[in-house]
Amino acid sequence: MIQFEHVNFQYADSDAGVTDICLHVRKGECVVLTGPSGNGKTTLIRLVNGLAPAFYMGRFSGRLRIDG
């Protein structure tokens, strides 16, 4: 399970990031993220795999839960 609850992330020294993301992916579900360049798809994946904000610095708020 992956849960984004009102997640915000803004990269350091940039206006880029994501704002107020609410998304629940249940165990066994497959989700496809689509959209134009610059809409936050890569940022969401970086948040899930821990690269943001650990490697890609920035401001994070909200709640991100993985496997509870």
N, CA, C and O atoms as a MOPAC input file, in Angstrom:
PM7 MOZYME 1SCF
protein

 N      0.83300 1    -1.17200 1     0.00000 1
 C      0.00000 1     0.00000 1     0.00000 1
 C      0.88800 1     1.25000 1     0.00000 1
 O      1.90000 1     1.31000 1     0.69800 1
 N      0.49400 1     2.22300 1    -0.78200 1
 C      1.16000 1     3.52800 1    -0.80900 1
 C      0.08000 1     4.59200 1    -0.62000 1
 O     -0.92600 1     4.59800 1    -1.32900 1
 N      0.29500 1     5.48000 1     0.32900 1
 C     -0.66400 1     6.55400 1     0.57500 1
 C      0.04200 1     7.90500 1     0.59400 1
 O      0.97400 1     8.13200 1     1.36600 1
 N     -0.42200 1     8.78100 1    -0.26600 1
 C     -0.03400 1    10.19100 1    -0.22900 1
 C     -1.22300 1    10.93700 1     0.37200 1
 O     -2.33400 1    10.85700 1    -0.15200 1
 N     -1.00100 1    11.64600 1     1.44700 1
 C     -2.06500 1    12.42700 1     2.06700 1
 C     -1.62600 1    13.88800 1     2.15400 1
 O     -0.80800 1    14.26000 1     2.99600 1
 N     -2.18400 1    14.69400 1     1.27400 1
 C     -1.88600 1    16.13000 1     1.20900 1
 C     -0.37100 1    16.37900 1     1.16000 1
 O      0.16800 1    17.19300 1     1.91000 1
 N      0.28900 1    15.65700 1     0.25900 1
 C      1.74100 1    15.74700 1     0.12300 1
 C      2.12700 1    16.94400 1    -0.73200 1
 O      1.55500 1    17.18600 1    -1.79400 1
 N      3.10700 1    17.68200 1    -0.24300 1
 C      3.69500 1    18.80800 1    -0.96000 1
 C      5.20600 1    18.61700 1    -0.94900 1
 O      5.78000 1    18.23200 1     0.06900 1
 N      5.83700 1    18.88000 1    -2.06400 1
 C      7.29500 1    18.85800 1    -2.11800 1
 C      7.74800 1    19.90900 1    -3.10100 1
 O      7.27900 1    19.95600 1    -4.23800 1
 N      8.66300 1    20.75400 1    -2.65800 1
 C      9.24600 1    21.77700 1    -3.51900 1
 C     10.75500 1    21.62000 1    -3.47200 1
 O     11.36200 1    21.66000 1    -2.40200 1
 N     11.35600 1    21.43900 1    -4.64800 1
 C     12.80800 1    21.30400 1    -4.74000 1
 C     13.48500 1    22.57500 1    -4.23500 1
 O     12.97000 1    23.67800 1    -4.41900 1
 N     14.64100 1    22.41200 1    -3.59900 1
 C     15.41200 1    23.55900 1    -3.10700 1
 C     15.79200 1    24.46200 1    -4.28100 1
 O     16.15700 1    23.97600 1    -5.35100 1
 N     15.70800 1    25.75800 1    -4.08000 1
 C     16.07400 1    26.75500 1    -5.09700 1
 C     15.28200 1    26.59300 1    -6.39000 1
 O     15.81300 1    26.84600 1    -7.47200 1
 N     14.01800 1    26.17500 1    -6.29400 1
 C     13.19400 1    25.96300 1    -7.48600 1
 C     11.72100 1    26.12700 1    -7.12500 1
 O     11.33500 1    25.99100 1    -5.96400 1
 N     10.91800 1    26.41700 1    -8.12300 1
 C      9.47000 1    26.44800 1    -7.94400 1
 C      8.85000 1    25.09500 1    -8.28300 1
 O      7.65800 1    24.88400 1    -8.05800 1
 N      9.65600 1    24.17200 1    -8.82800 1
 C      9.13800 1    22.87700 1    -9.27400 1
 C      8.85200 1    21.96300 1    -8.08500 1
 O      9.48000 1    22.07000 1    -7.03200 1
 N      7.89400 1    21.06800 1    -8.27800 1
 C      7.53500 1    20.08600 1    -7.26500 1
 C      6.09600 1    19.66400 1    -7.43400 1
 O      5.54700 1    19.73600 1    -8.53300 1
 N      5.47600 1    19.22000 1    -6.34500 1
 C      4.07500 1    18.80700 1    -6.37000 1
 C      3.34200 1    19.47300 1    -5.21200 1
 O      3.93800 1    19.80600 1    -4.18800 1
 N      2.03900 1    19.66100 1    -5.39300 1
 C      1.22600 1    20.35000 1    -4.39800 1
 C     -0.04500 1    19.57200 1    -4.10200 1
 O     -0.78800 1    19.21100 1    -5.01500 1
 N     -0.29000 1    19.31700 1    -2.83000 1
 C     -1.52300 1    18.72300 1    -2.30600 1
 C     -1.91600 1    17.42900 1    -3.02900 1
 O     -3.02100 1    17.31600 1    -3.56000 1
 N     -1.00000 1    16.46200 1    -3.04200 1
 C     -1.26400 1    15.18500 1    -3.68800 1
 C     -1.93400 1    14.24400 1    -2.69100 1
 O     -1.42000 1    14.01900 1    -1.59500 1
 N     -3.07200 1    13.70300 1    -3.07400 1
 C     -3.77300 1    12.67200 1    -2.31200 1
 C     -3.95300 1    11.48100 1    -3.24900 1
 O     -4.63500 1    11.58100 1    -4.26900 1
 N     -3.33800 1    10.35400 1    -2.89700 1
 C     -3.37700 1     9.16800 1    -3.74400 1
 C     -3.23500 1     7.94700 1    -2.85900 1
 O     -2.35000 1     7.89500 1    -2.00500 1
 N     -4.10600 1     6.95700 1    -3.05900 1
 C     -4.03800 1     5.70600 1    -2.31300 1
 C     -3.93000 1     4.57300 1    -3.31800 1
 O     -4.80500 1     4.40100 1    -4.16600 1
 N     -2.86200 1     3.80600 1    -3.22200 1
 C     -2.64700 1     2.64900 1    -4.08700 1
 C     -2.67200 1     1.42200 1    -3.18400 1
 O     -1.83200 1     1.27100 1    -2.29600 1
 N     -3.63700 1     0.55700 1    -3.42000 1
 C     -3.78300 1    -0.63500 1    -2.58600 1
 C     -2.87100 1    -1.75400 1    -3.06000 1
 O     -2.43500 1    -1.77200 1    -4.21100 1
 N     -2.59600 1    -2.67200 1    -2.17400 1
 C     -1.77900 1    -3.83500 1    -2.49400 1
 C     -2.38100 1    -4.56000 1    -3.70100 1
 O     -3.57600 1    -4.85300 1    -3.72800 1
 N     -1.54400 1    -4.84100 1    -4.69000 1
 C     -1.99200 1    -5.54700 1    -5.88700 1
 C     -2.46100 1    -4.64800 1    -7.01000 1
 O     -2.62300 1    -5.11100 1    -8.13900 1
 N     -2.68200 1    -3.36700 1    -6.73000 1
 C     -3.10100 1    -2.43700 1    -7.77100 1
 C     -1.90600 1    -1.99300 1    -8.60500 1
 O     -0.77400 1    -1.93500 1    -8.12500 1
 N     -2.18700 1    -1.68400 1    -9.85700 1
 C     -1.18500 1    -1.14000 1   -10.76400 1
 C     -1.64800 1     0.25400 1   -11.17400 1
 O     -2.77100 1     0.42900 1   -11.64800 1
 N     -0.78900 1     1.23000 1   -10.99200 1
 C     -1.13500 1     2.61800 1   -11.30600 1
 C     -0.16500 1     3.14400 1   -12.34700 1
 O      1.04200 1     2.91900 1   -12.25400 1
 N     -0.69300 1     3.84000 1   -13.33300 1
 C      0.12100 1     4.45900 1   -14.37600 1
 C      0.01700 1     5.96800 1   -14.21300 1
 O     -1.08100 1     6.52400 1   -14.19000 1
 N      1.16000 1     6.62400 1   -14.10100 1
 C      1.19200 1     8.08500 1   -14.02200 1
 C      1.47200 1     8.62900 1   -15.41700 1
 O      2.48900 1     8.30000 1   -16.02600 1
 N      0.57600 1     9.45100 1   -15.91300 1
 C      0.75200 1    10.03700 1   -17.23300 1
 C      0.56000 1    11.54400 1   -17.14100 1
 O     -0.01600 1    12.05500 1   -16.18100 1
 N      1.04700 1    12.23400 1   -18.14400 1
 C      0.86100 1    13.67600 1   -18.20800 1
 C      2.05100 1    14.33700 1   -18.84700 1
 O      3.08500 1    13.70800 1   -19.07300 1
 N      1.90000 1    15.60800 1   -19.13800 1
 C      2.96900 1    16.36000 1   -19.78800 1
 C      4.21200 1    16.48100 1   -18.89900 1
 O      4.14900 1    16.31700 1   -17.68100 1
 N      5.30900 1    16.76600 1   -19.53200 1
 C      6.56400 1    17.00100 1   -18.84100 1
 C      6.39800 1    18.13000 1   -17.83000 1
 O      5.78000 1    19.15400 1   -18.11900 1
 N      6.96200 1    17.92400 1   -16.63700 1
 C      6.90600 1    18.97500 1   -15.62600 1
 C      5.70900 1    18.92400 1   -14.70800 1
 O      5.51700 1    19.83500 1   -13.90300 1
 N      4.88700 1    17.87600 1   -14.80400 1
 C      3.69100 1    17.79100 1   -13.96800 1
 C      3.88900 1    17.02600 1   -12.66700 1
 O      2.94200 1    16.90500 1   -11.89100 1
 N      5.10400 1    16.49600 1   -12.39500 1
 C      5.37900 1    15.89600 1   -11.10500 1
 C      5.45400 1    14.38100 1   -11.05000 1
 O      5.55800 1    13.81400 1    -9.96200 1
 N      5.40400 1    13.71100 1   -12.19100 1
 C      5.45100 1    12.24600 1   -12.18800 1
 C      6.74600 1    11.72300 1   -11.56700 1
 O      6.70700 1    10.85300 1   -10.69700 1
 N      7.86300 1    12.23600 1   -11.99700 1
 C      9.15600 1    11.80300 1   -11.47300 1
 C      9.29800 1    12.18600 1   -10.00300 1
 O      9.87000 1    11.42200 1    -9.22600 1
 N      8.80100 1    13.32900 1    -9.61500 1
 C      8.86600 1    13.75200 1    -8.22400 1
 C      8.11300 1    12.77300 1    -7.32900 1
 O      8.60100 1    12.43600 1    -6.25000 1
 N      6.94400 1    12.31100 1    -7.74600 1
 C      6.19600 1    11.34000 1    -6.95000 1
 C      6.98400 1    10.05300 1    -6.77000 1
 O      7.01900 1     9.49900 1    -5.67100 1
 N      7.61400 1     9.57300 1    -7.82700 1
 C      8.40900 1     8.35300 1    -7.73800 1
 C      9.62200 1     8.57200 1    -6.82500 1
 O      9.98100 1     7.68600 1    -6.04900 1
 N     10.24300 1     9.73400 1    -6.91500 1
 C     11.38000 1    10.03800 1    -6.03600 1
 C     10.95400 1    10.07300 1    -4.57300 1
 O     11.73100 1     9.69000 1    -3.69900 1
 N      9.75800 1    10.51600 1    -4.29800 1
 C      9.25400 1    10.51600 1    -2.92700 1
 C      9.02100 1     9.08800 1    -2.44300 1
 O      9.35500 1     8.76000 1    -1.30500 1
 N      8.45700 1     8.24600 1    -3.28600 1
 C      8.18400 1     6.85800 1    -2.90100 1
 C      9.47300 1     6.09400 1    -2.64600 1
 O      9.56500 1     5.34600 1    -1.67300 1
 N     10.47000 1     6.26900 1    -3.50700 1
 C     11.70600 1     5.49000 1    -3.33900 1
 C     12.71300 1     6.14800 1    -2.39500 1
 O     13.80500 1     5.61700 1    -2.19100 1
 N     12.35700 1     7.29400 1    -1.81900 1
 C     13.19200 1     7.92900 1    -0.80600 1
 C     14.27700 1     8.84600 1    -1.33000 1
 O     15.04400 1     9.39900 1    -0.54100 1
 N     14.36500 1     9.02400 1    -2.64500 1
 C     15.38700 1     9.92400 1    -3.18500 1
 C     15.08900 1    11.38900 1    -2.87100 1
 O     16.00900 1    12.19700 1    -2.74200 1
 N     13.82400 1    11.72500 1    -2.75000 1
 C     13.43600 1    13.06900 1    -2.32200 1
 C     12.79800 1    12.91800 1    -0.94400 1
 O     11.93600 1    12.05600 1    -0.77500 1
 N     13.16700 1    13.68100 1    -0.00300 1
 C     14.11900 1    14.77700 1    -0.01200 1
 C     15.54000 1    14.38200 1     0.40500 1
 O     16.36200 1    15.26900 1     0.63300 1
 N     15.86300 1    13.08500 1     0.51400 1
 C     17.19600 1    12.67300 1     0.97800 1
 C     18.30400 1    13.05400 1    -0.00400 1
 O     19.33100 1    13.59500 1     0.40800 1
 N     18.11300 1    12.78300 1    -1.28800 1
 C     19.13300 1    13.08100 1    -2.29800 1
 C     18.78400 1    14.35200 1    -3.06900 1
 O     19.63500 1    15.21800 1    -3.27100 1
 N     17.53400 1    14.45400 1    -3.49300 1
 C     17.04100 1    15.67900 1    -4.15200 1
 C     16.44900 1    16.54100 1    -3.04900 1
 O     15.31300 1    16.32700 1    -2.62600 1
 N     17.21800 1    17.50900 1    -2.59000 1
 C     16.83800 1    18.32800 1    -1.44700 1
 C     15.62200 1    19.19700 1    -1.74700 1
 O     15.40700 1    19.63300 1    -2.87800 1
 N     14.83700 1    19.43500 1    -0.70300 1
 C     13.67700 1    20.29300 1    -0.84000 1
 C     12.83300 1    20.25900 1     0.41600 1
 O     13.20300 1    19.64900 1     1.41900 1
 N     11.68700 1    20.92800 1     0.34300 1
 C     10.76500 1    20.99600 1     1.47400 1
 C      9.63200 1    20.01300 1     1.26300 1
 O      8.97100 1    20.03300 1     0.22400 1
 N      9.40300 1    19.15000 1     2.24400 1
 C      8.35400 1    18.14200 1     2.19200 1
 C      7.35500 1    18.41200 1     3.30100 1
 O      7.73200 1    18.75300 1     4.42300 1
 N      6.08200 1    18.25700 1     2.98000 1
 C      5.04700 1    18.29200 1     4.01500 1
 C      3.94700 1    17.33000 1     3.60400 1
 O      3.87100 1    16.91200 1     2.44800 1
 N      3.10100 1    16.98700 1     4.55200 1
 C      2.04100 1    16.01800 1     4.31900 1
 C      2.44700 1    14.67700 1     4.90500 1
 O      3.34200 1    14.58600 1     5.74600 1
 N      1.76600 1    13.63900 1     4.43800 1
 C      2.02100 1    12.30600 1     4.96600 1
 C      2.16700 1    11.32900 1     3.81500 1
 O      1.30600 1    11.25200 1     2.93800 1
 N      3.26500 1    10.58000 1     3.82400 1
 C      3.51300 1     9.53400 1     2.84000 1
 C      3.73100 1     8.24600 1     3.60900 1
 O      4.66600 1     8.13500 1     4.40200 1
 N      2.86200 1     7.27300 1     3.37000 1
 C      2.96800 1     5.98000 1     4.06300 1
 C      3.13500 1     4.87400 1     3.02500 1
 O      2.44200 1     4.83300 1     2.00900 1
 N      4.08000 1     3.97900 1     3.31800 1
 C      4.32200 1     2.83700 1     2.45000 1
 C      4.21000 1     1.58200 1     3.30800 1
 O      4.91000 1     1.44900 1     4.31200 1
 N      3.33600 1     0.66800 1     2.91900 1
 C      3.06900 1    -0.55000 1     3.70700 1
 C      2.66500 1    -0.23600 1     5.13500 1
 O      3.10100 1    -0.89800 1     6.07700 1
 N      1.83500 1     0.77100 1     5.28300 1
 C      1.31600 1     1.11200 1     6.61000 1
 C      2.25900 1     1.97600 1     7.36800 1
 O      1.97300 1     2.35400 1     8.50400 1

